[in-house]
């Protein structure tokens, strides 16, 4: 091979390596950009899961207890309420309403979060398999991001409402329980109903 031919082959090889490098760098850049956006979705979903890590059964049981205690008060407490007791019962009704809203909405927002988790995983798999062009990825990503943000905002409201009520629930619950205990000591009919309810709950 002559010198000129060697130089031509060398030049061609360098050009080929140059463009190959550019192409690979471009692909890596796009891939990293996709990965960063997908990681953002996963982080938001993880935060969402943490916000929804509330014991649903506990709140459900609390709502039932409040309903039952308010019924006891209406049925058996025949004295005039003190201002403190009246205020506590009014707040107790408000807490029950918040718990009822939680019980109604929690399954909806939780199931939606699970669906979004699957969609995010499917999107990552599609990117990994190079099934999406840039425009399609952007469209899917933006839709997923919007849905996750909406779900996350809903979860934040639910979480905040439940945790904000905790100190007040504990205070009023203890107060009303003490009133009912005193009432049961002086009212045989109520005492017997409490025993029946207790036996029924154990079944």
Secondary structure in CASP SS format (residue, H / E / C, confidence):
PFRMAT SS
TARGET T0000
AUTHOR 0000-0000-0000
METHOD secondary structure of the structure
MODEL  1
X C 1.00
X C 1.00
X H 1.00
X H 1.00
X H 1.00
X H 1.00
X H 1.00
X H 1.00
X H 1.00
X H 1.00
X H 1.00
X H 1.00
X H 1.00
X H 1.00
X H 1.00
X H 1.00
X H 1.00
X H 1.00
X H 1.00
X H 1.00
X H 1.00
X H 1.00
X H 1.00
X H 1.00
X H 1.00
X H 1.00
X H 1.00
X H 1.00
X H 1.00
X H 1.00
X H 1.00
X H 1.00
X H 1.00
X H 1.00
X H 1.00
X H 1.00
X H 1.00
X H 1.00
X H 1.00
X H 1.00
X H 1.00
X H 1.00
X H 1.00
X H 1.00
X H 1.00
X H 1.00
X H 1.00
X H 1.00
X H 1.00
X H 1.00
X H 1.00
X C 1.00
X C 1.00
X C 1.00
X C 1.00
X H 1.00
X H 1.00
X H 1.00
X H 1.00
X H 1.00
X H 1.00
X H 1.00
X H 1.00
X H 1.00
X H 1.00
X H 1.00
X H 1.00
X H 1.00
X H 1.00
X H 1.00
X H 1.00
X H 1.00
X H 1.00
X H 1.00
X H 1.00
X H 1.00
X C 1.00
X C 1.00
X C 1.00
X C 1.00
X C 1.00
X C 1.00
X H 1.00
X H 1.00
X H 1.00
X H 1.00
X H 1.00
X H 1.00
X H 1.00
X H 1.00
X H 1.00
X H 1.00
X H 1.00
X H 1.00
X H 1.00
X H 1.00
X H 1.00
X H 1.00
X H 1.00
X H 1.00
X H 1.00
X H 1.00
X H 1.00
X H 1.00
X H 1.00
X H 1.00
X H 1.00
X H 1.00
X H 1.00
X H 1.00
X H 1.00
X H 1.00
X H 1.00
X H 1.00
X H 1.00
X H 1.00
X H 1.00
X H 1.00
X H 1.00
X H 1.00
X H 1.00
X H 1.00
X H 1.00
X H 1.00
X H 1.00
X H 1.00
X H 1.00
X H 1.00
X C 1.00
X C 1.00
X C 1.00
X C 1.00
X C 1.00
X H 1.00
X H 1.00
X H 1.00
X H 1.00
X H 1.00
X H 1.00
X H 1.00
X H 1.00
X H 1.00
X H 1.00
X H 1.00
X H 1.00
X H 1.00
X H 1.00
X H 1.00
X H 1.00
X H 1.00
X H 1.00
X H 1.00
X H 1.00
X H 1.00
X H 1.00
X H 1.00
X H 1.00
X H 1.00
X H 1.00
X H 1.00
X H 1.00
X H 1.00
X H 1.00
X H 1.00
X H 1.00
X H 1.00
X H 1.00
X H 1.00
X H 1.00
X H 1.00
X H 1.00
X H 1.00
X H 1.00
X H 1.00
X H 1.00
X H 1.00
X H 1.00
X H 1.00
X H 1.00
X H 1.00
X H 1.00
X H 1.00
X H 1.00
X H 1.00
X H 1.00
X H 1.00
X C 1.00
X H 1.00
X H 1.00
X H 1.00
X H 1.00
X H 1.00
X H 1.00
X H 1.00
X H 1.00
X H 1.00
X H 1.00
X H 1.00
X H 1.00
X H 1.00
X H 1.00
X H 1.00
X C 1.00
END
